[in-house]
């Protein structure tokens, strides 16, 4: 399915406006919120879960927690981009093109090395 960034951005704008929260949605605060929510996703898999594949996400409680954290990450990402005037679609496409250059298939297929190695 396709995510409608504009629809979500509009919902987030209204949500923040209704609560007078725009004043708190600074670059630092939104970037911090993204880092915290990403850490909360990581916390689900902190010890033994997720190391051997995706099967743990078939456990309803784990899946539900992961879905909630991913939603938080997505919403803060969209809010940050909206406040900053960044087109996420364009940014993602540009980054994918850059990664294609940095990681050519013939050199990196099956490799986990970084392009600078």
C-alpha positions in Angstrom: 0.0 0.0 0.0 1.1 3.6 -0.6 1.4 6.1 2.3 -0.4 9.4 1.7 2.2 11.8 3.1 0.0 14.8 2.4 -3.0 13.4 4.1 -1.0 12.4 7.2 0.8 15.8 7.2 -2.5 17.6 7.2 -3.8 15.4 10.0 -0.7 16.1 12.0 -0.9 19.8 11.3 -4.5 19.9 12.7 -3.6 17.7 15.6 -0.7 20.0 16.6 -2.6 23.2 15.9 -5.6 22.1 18.0 -3.3 21.6 20.9 -1.1 24.6 20.3 1.9 22.3 19.9 3.6 23.9 16.9 5.7 25.8 19.4 7.2 22.5 20.6 7.7 21.0 17.1 11.2 22.4 16.6 13.9 20.6 14.6 15.7 19.4 17.8 12.5 18.2 19.4 11.2 16.3 16.4 14.6 14.8 15.7 14.8 13.8 19.3 11.4 12.2 19.1 12.4 10.3 16.0 15.5 8.9 17.8 13.5 8.0 20.9 10.8 6.2 18.9 13.5 4.4 16.9 15.1 3.3 20.1 11.7 2.0 21.3 11.5 -0.1 18.2 15.0 -1.4 18.9 14.1 -2.2 22.5 11.5 -4.8 21.3 14.4 -6.8 19.8 17.0 -5.8 22.3 18.1 -9.2 23.5 17.2 -12.4 21.7 14.2 -11.4 19.5 14.7 -10.8 15.8 18.3 -12.1 15.5 17.4 -15.1 13.5 14.8 -13.6 11.2 11.3 -12.3 11.0 9.3 -15.0 12.8 9.1 -13.1 16.1 6.9 -10.6 14.3 4.2 -13.3 14.0 3.7 -13.2 17.7 0.7 -10.8 18.1 2.1 -8.8 21.1 5.4 -8.2 19.4 3.8 -7.4 16.1 1.4 -4.9 17.8 4.3 -3.2 19.6 6.4 -3.0 16.4 3.4 -1.6 14.5 2.9 1.1 17.1 6.6 2.2 17.2 6.8 2.2 13.4 3.7 4.4 13.3 5.3 6.8 15.8 8.5 6.9 13.7 6.5 7.5 10.5 4.4 10.3 12.0 7.3 12.1 13.5 9.2 11.8 10.2 6.3 13.2 8.3 5.9 16.0 10.8 9.6 16.9 10.7 9.6 16.9 6.9 6.4 19.0 6.7 7.7 21.6 9.2 11.0 21.8 7.3 9.4 21.9 3.8 11.1 18.7 2.7 9.6 16.5 0.0 10.1 13.0 1.4 9.3 11.3 -1.9 11.9 13.4 -3.7 14.4 13.0 -0.9 13.9 9.2 -0.9 14.3 8.9 -4.6 17.5 11.0 -4.6 18.9 8.8 -1.8 18.0 5.6 -3.7 19.8 6.9 -6.8 22.8 7.8 -4.7 22.9 4.4 -3.1 22.7 2.8 -6.5 26.0 4.7 -7.3 27.6 3.9 -4.0 26.7 0.2 -4.0 26.9 -1.2 -7.6 25.5 -4.7 -7.8 28.6 -6.2 -9.3 30.7 -5.1 -6.3 28.3 -5.4 -3.4 25.9 -8.3 -4.2 25.8 -10.5 -1.1 28.2 -8.2 0.8 27.5 -6.3 4.0 30.5 -4.0 3.6 30.1 -0.3 3.6 30.9 1.5 0.3 34.0 3.0 1.9 35.5 -0.3 2.8 
